[in-house]
């Protein structure tokens, strides 16, 4: 019998808890939600810091504004790839 992608991933993640179907589904849902929210919050925090630095102006703006916006783009890329991966591997 061929195992689904979701079952293979969850069996590898759930090695520390009794592997009942309820626990496996509960953990997968919690992990996905926590990781998704953490990624989106990271993007939001970097965006707010970048905009604040931009409005502050002066030497600080020249030094950090561009770097923060580059970091925001990188975090957005990671968040999008992660969310698309979650949607692909956890279709059910």
C-alpha positions in Angstrom: 0.0 0.0 0.0 1.3 3.4 -0.9 1.4 6.0 1.9 0.3 9.5 1.2 2.8 12.3 1.4 1.0 13.7 4.4 1.3 10.4 6.3 5.0 10.1 5.6 5.7 13.6 6.8 3.6 13.4 9.9 5.0 10.0 10.9 8.5 11.6 10.8 7.3 14.6 12.8 5.2 12.8 15.4 7.9 10.5 16.7 7.5 11.8 20.3 3.7 11.3 20.7 1.4 8.3 20.5 0.7 7.9 16.8 -3.1 7.8 16.8 -4.8 9.3 13.8 -6.4 12.0 16.0 -3.0 13.1 17.5 -1.4 13.1 14.1 -4.0 15.3 12.5 -4.1 17.6 15.6 -0.3 18.0 15.5 -0.2 18.6 11.8 -2.8 21.3 12.1 -1.2 23.0 15.0 2.3 22.9 13.4 1.0 24.4 10.1 -0.9 27.1 11.8 1.9 28.1 14.2 4.5 28.1 11.4 2.3 30.0 9.0 1.5 32.7 11.6 5.2 32.9 12.6 6.3 33.5 9.0 3.6 36.1 8.3 4.4 37.9 11.6 8.1 38.0 10.7 7.3 39.6 7.3 5.0 42.1 9.0 7.6 43.1 11.7 10.3 43.5 9.1 7.9 45.6 6.9 7.0 47.9 9.8 10.7 48.3 10.9 11.6 49.1 7.3 8.9 51.7 6.9 9.7 53.2 10.3 13.4 53.4 9.3 12.5 55.0 6.0 10.4 57.7 7.7 13.0 58.4 10.3 15.4 59.6 7.6 18.9 60.7 8.0 21.9 58.4 8.4 19.9 55.5 9.9 17.6 55.5 6.8 20.6 55.4 4.5 22.2 52.6 6.4 19.3 50.2 7.2 16.3 51.0 5.1 17.4 49.1 2.0 18.7 46.1 4.0 15.4 45.8 5.8 13.4 45.9 2.6 15.7 43.2 1.1 15.1 41.1 4.2 11.4 41.6 3.8 11.5 40.3 0.2 13.5 37.3 1.3 11.0 36.5 4.2 8.1 36.9 1.8 9.7 34.5 -0.6 10.2 31.9 2.2 6.7 32.4 3.5 5.1 32.0 0.0 7.2 28.8 -0.7 6.3 27.4 2.7 2.5 28.2 2.3 2.5 26.7 -1.2 4.3 23.6 0.2 1.8 23.3 3.0 -1.0 23.5 0.5 0.6 20.8 -1.7 1.6 18.3 1.0 -1.5 18.7 3.2 -4.3 18.9 0.6 -6.7 16.9 2.8 
